Amino acid sequence: MKCFYCDFAAFSGQGGSMDRYVSAILAEADLHPGRAVDTLYMGGGTPTELSAAQLTRLLDGLAARFGPLGGLRESTVEASPETADAARLDALAAAGVSRLSLGLQTASDRLLKSIGRQHTFADFRAVYAAARVRGFALSVDLMQGLPGQSKEDAAADLEAVLDLAPDHLSIYTLQVEDRTLFGKREIEVDTDLARETMETALERLAAEGFVHYEVSNFARPGFESLHNTGYWVDRPGLGLGCGAAGFLDGARTQNEDKLTPYVTRVERGEKPVKSAERLEGREKLGETMLLGLRMLEGLVPTPAMRAAFVPQLERLCSRGLIADEGGRVKLTRESLFVANEVFREFVPPWERTP
Ligand SMILES: C[S@@+](CC[C@H](N)C(=O)[O-])C[C@H]1O[C@@H](n2cnc3c(N)ncnc32)[C@H](O)[C@@H]1O
């Protein structure tokens, strides 16, 4: 069953077709011969829904095509406490995976139930301990702005996770997507409360020595996600699997996000691309700008980028939403809570009233 907030390409009740899906992902990789890879990120949906044998076949198959995972700069798998059992953790460790992103969301069993999670905090702690002894670097996902989540709940979530000394945290404010159960229930996020809980988290994590390097991401120095950072600095990436996003040769692609069309097209020897976009000119400059601004260190805009966004940069500066110092442009603390407002300035339509 999908979590009540989840809008990612995830399919439940199709366990029987996972062997065919794994074969299709490897066949899709064969449609990209000679691609060099230095980081791997296996996300979802939930990769640990695959069995240990399927994970081994998939990861060993990718290693046979792109080089041993142990030789990559970083290899991450998103794992859910519901399914990341000892056999799967052993399979991931044996394949050379270096990092796990564990989806906890909240440490409150009451809230876990209310968002459709099938595990408890105790289950999470057991998986966390089992992953730690296998030597993985560990990242934990938390969500804020959940229905019925008080600021005390959110603070307790963070303390519960900090007690486990993770290497990395991602904290996401709930986005209510129309196609989800929360969307159908017309759940609304209390943005003032969400801001307060994020403010508290920023203070607490800074005090704990975490680097806030991206809008939603915090790391112990040296544990920043190399793969995800690549997105934000326009690095090329090969997207394999259902709904996967790719960025190759200047074009952004999105794969089929339904299992049957994805598998069928790959089995026909076709790249299962559902949509492709190659941004040029001002749109491309804008994309590079908004991606770069996701990193808290910001970016040094090129002269072309500055020329393309004079009024936008002036407006954002005058509103105290970006700082423009020493040639570098970056988000201010204030804009962390309205980052989408900043990012919207760099996508069409260009002219908007403040
Ligand atoms: C691609 S999901 C994969 C998580 C994994 N399937 C699991 O269940 O543990 C990665 C993370 O995105 C966050 N996320 C998913 N849907 C979200 C939403 N609607 N709003 C905010 N964050 C969300 C959650 O923290 C989740 O752990």
The ligand as a Tripos MOL2 file, in Angstrom:
@<TRIPOS>MOLECULE
LIG
   27    29     1     0     0
SMALL
NO_CHARGES

@<TRIPOS>ATOM
      1 C1         11.5320    8.8880   -3.0300 C.3       1 LIG1
      2 S1         11.0350    8.7960   -1.3760 S.3       1 LIG1
      3 C2         11.5400    7.1550   -1.0630 C.3       1 LIG1
      4 C3         11.3320    6.7240    0.3360 C.3       1 LIG1
      5 C4         11.1480    5.2330    0.5210 C.3       1 LIG1
      6 N1         10.2210    4.7620   -0.4400 N.3       1 LIG1
      7 C5         10.5380    4.9460    1.8730 C.2       1 LIG1
      8 O1          9.3510    4.7600    1.8950 O.co2     1 LIG1
      9 O2         11.2660    4.9060    2.8310 O.co2     1 LIG1
     10 C6         12.2420    9.7700   -0.5770 C.3       1 LIG1
     11 C7         11.7320   10.6750    0.5210 C.3       1 LIG1
     12 O3         10.9540   11.7170   -0.0180 O.3       1 LIG1
     13 C8         10.1490   12.2540    1.0280 C.3       1 LIG1
     14 N2          8.8030   12.4510    0.4950 N.ar      1 LIG1
     15 C9          8.0850   11.5770   -0.2250 C.ar      1 LIG1
     16 N3          6.8940   12.1280   -0.5610 N.ar      1 LIG1
     17 C10         6.8670   13.3600   -0.0140 C.ar      1 LIG1
     18 C11         5.8970   14.4290    0.0300 C.ar      1 LIG1
     19 N4          4.7060   14.3140   -0.5640 N.pl3     1 LIG1
     20 N5          6.2200   15.5640    0.6790 N.ar      1 LIG1
     21 C12         7.4360   15.7020    1.2690 C.ar      1 LIG1
     22 N6          8.3950   14.7410    1.2770 N.ar      1 LIG1
     23 C13         8.1030   13.5890    0.6540 C.ar      1 LIG1
     24 C14        10.1480   11.2250    2.1710 C.3       1 LIG1
     25 O4         10.9000   11.7260    3.2440 O.3       1 LIG1
     26 C15        10.8390   10.0250    1.5400 C.3       1 LIG1
     27 O5         11.5930    9.2860    2.4780 O.3       1 LIG1
@<TRIPOS>BOND
     1     1     2 1
     2     2     3 1
     3     2    10 1
     4     3     4 1
     5     4     5 1
     6     5     6 1
     7     5     7 1
     8     7     8 2
     9     7     9 1
    10    10    11 1
    11    11    12 1
    12    11    26 1
    13    12    13 1
    14    13    14 1
    15    13    24 1
    16    14    15 ar
    17    14    23 ar
    18    15    16 ar
    19    16    17 ar
    20    17    18 ar
    21    17    23 ar
    22    18    19 1
    23    18    20 ar
    24    20    21 ar
    25    21    22 ar
    26    22    23 ar
    27    24    25 1
    28    24    26 1
    29    26    27 1
@<TRIPOS>SUBSTRUCTURE
     1 LIG1         1 GROUP 0 **** ****
